[in-house]
Amino acid sequence: MTAYDVGLLILRVVLGLTMAAHGYNKFFGKGGLKGTAGWFDSMGMKPGMFHARVAATTEMAAGIGLAVGLLTPIPAAGFVALMLVAAWTVHKPNGFFIVKEGWEYNLVLAASAVGIATIGAGKLSLDHLLFSATGLYDYLHGWWGLAIAAGLGLIGGIGQLAIFYRPPAKTSA
């Protein structure tokens, strides 16, 4: 075990559990799925209940997957898709900075997950434990990790926006 592997573990666990907490909150926080569904409907992600379930499940699965380092590029792709949709539907009009409810936080989470997928989950991960002696391991880091995380994430996020996002019409003040 090296400091490098411990550093990757810290990053994976903090990022992953942060994302999983967002999913947990959508399921069980104040308002629960019903409140989340109403919020999604109001921003143009319809049907809201479908998107509430998909978002909460993906946040929990991607978060836990990244935290334990299991098939790391796939949960990283989940981060990219989730954060692209969140940035586009909620934060884009507010600019970059999070202090103005901009998309800065979304970018940091997505880029960090892709960075981890590129570097690999490290020796303190299920990827290493389960796959390091197999041919699959080569696809779980490096250029393949980057391509899978960024490619699948962008396809998922753009696809979801193209198929489902219908922003409400602007009303005159």
ABEGO torsion letter per residue (X at the ends): XBAAAAAAAAAAAAAAAAAAAAAAAAAABBGEAAAAAAAAAAAGBOBAAAAAAAAAAAAAAAAAAAAAGBGAAAAAAAAAAAAAAAAAAAAAAAEABAAAGBAAAAAAAAAAAAAAAAAEAEABBAAAAAAAABAAAAAABEAAAAAAAAAAAAAAAAAAAAAABBBBBBBBX
